[in-house]
Amino acid sequence: QVQLVESGGGLVQPGGSLRLSCAASGFAFSNEAMSWYRQAPGKEREFVARVMDTGGRTLYADSVKGRFTISRDNAKKMVYLQMNSLEPEDTAVYYCSTYRVSVGRTYWGQGTQVIVSS
């Protein structure tokens, strides 16, 4: 079955960096776009970034553009989110996600917590 396992979260000071990783299995990874979403306490889950199947095209939320970089390694079935210049407003649980067109369903990982605080 489809599994998405995030790692790399933690506590970081404002201005710092973190790199999140997502290990995927159970589907044809190289055929699917991969995304990162986040959910802050008391807020709805929101889109952060997406990388298309070949990795050549990326999309970002305005709030992270220029600070975050999404990438993927199709050989390793991994997707990454490099987060720089972190702000307290980036504090959230970050989720790896994919929408499989063939089955019309979105899959989510369990999430990894990012806390940006001094």
C-alpha positions in Angstrom: 0.0 0.0 0.0 1.0 3.6 -0.4 3.3 4.9 2.4 4.7 8.3 2.9 7.1 8.8 5.8 8.4 12.2 6.7 11.4 13.0 8.8 13.7 15.9 9.6 11.5 18.2 11.7 12.6 19.8 14.9 13.2 23.0 16.8 15.2 25.7 15.1 15.8 29.4 15.8 14.4 32.1 13.6 16.6 32.5 10.5 17.8 28.9 10.7 17.4 26.1 8.2 15.9 22.6 8.2 15.6 19.9 5.5 12.6 17.7 5.5 12.6 14.3 3.8 9.8 12.1 2.7 10.3 8.4 1.8 7.6 7.1 -0.6 6.6 3.5 -1.3 3.8 1.5 -2.7 3.2 3.3 -6.0 4.9 4.4 -9.1 6.7 7.4 -7.6 8.3 8.7 -10.7 4.8 9.1 -12.3 3.3 11.3 -9.7 3.7 14.9 -8.5 4.6 15.3 -4.9 3.7 18.0 -2.5 4.3 19.4 0.9 1.5 20.9 3.1 1.6 22.2 6.6 -0.9 22.8 9.4 -0.3 25.3 12.2 -2.1 25.1 15.5 -5.6 26.2 15.2 -5.4 26.7 11.4 -6.4 24.7 8.3 -3.9 22.7 6.4 -2.3 24.7 3.7 -0.3 24.1 0.5 3.5 24.7 0.7 5.2 23.4 -2.4 4.8 20.9 -5.3 7.3 19.2 -7.6 6.1 17.5 -10.8 6.9 14.0 -11.8 10.2 14.7 -13.6 11.2 17.3 -11.1 11.5 20.0 -13.7 8.6 22.1 -12.6 7.9 23.4 -9.1 5.2 25.5 -7.5 5.3 27.4 -4.2 3.0 29.2 -1.9 3.7 32.9 -1.8 4.6 32.7 1.9 7.6 30.4 1.3 8.7 31.5 -2.2 12.4 32.3 -2.2 13.0 30.6 1.1 11.9 27.0 0.6 13.1 24.6 -2.2 11.3 21.4 -3.0 13.2 18.6 -4.9 12.9 14.9 -5.6 15.1 11.9 -6.3 13.1 9.4 -8.3 15.7 6.7 -8.0 15.5 6.8 -4.2 11.7 7.6 -4.1 12.4 10.6 -2.0 11.1 14.1 -1.9 12.7 16.9 0.1 11.9 20.4 1.4 14.8 22.6 2.1 13.7 25.4 4.4 15.9 28.5 4.9 15.3 31.8 6.7 12.7 30.1 8.9 10.3 32.4 10.7 8.1 31.7 13.7 5.1 31.7 11.3 6.6 28.6 9.7 5.9 26.6 12.8 3.5 23.7 11.9 3.3 20.1 11.2 4.5 19.4 7.7 3.0 16.7 5.6 4.1 14.9 2.5 1.4 14.2 0.0 0.6 12.8 -3.4 -2.6 12.8 -5.4 -2.8 9.7 -7.5 -4.8 10.5 -10.6 -5.3 6.8 -11.4 -7.3 6.2 -8.3 -8.6 9.7 -7.6 -7.3 9.9 -4.1 -4.9 12.0 -2.0 -2.4 10.2 0.3 -0.8 11.8 3.3 2.1 11.0 5.6 1.9 11.2 9.4 3.6 14.6 9.5 6.8 16.0 11.0 6.7 18.9 13.5 8.7 22.0 12.8 9.0 24.6 15.6 10.7 27.9 14.9 11.4 29.7 18.1 14.1 31.5 20.0 
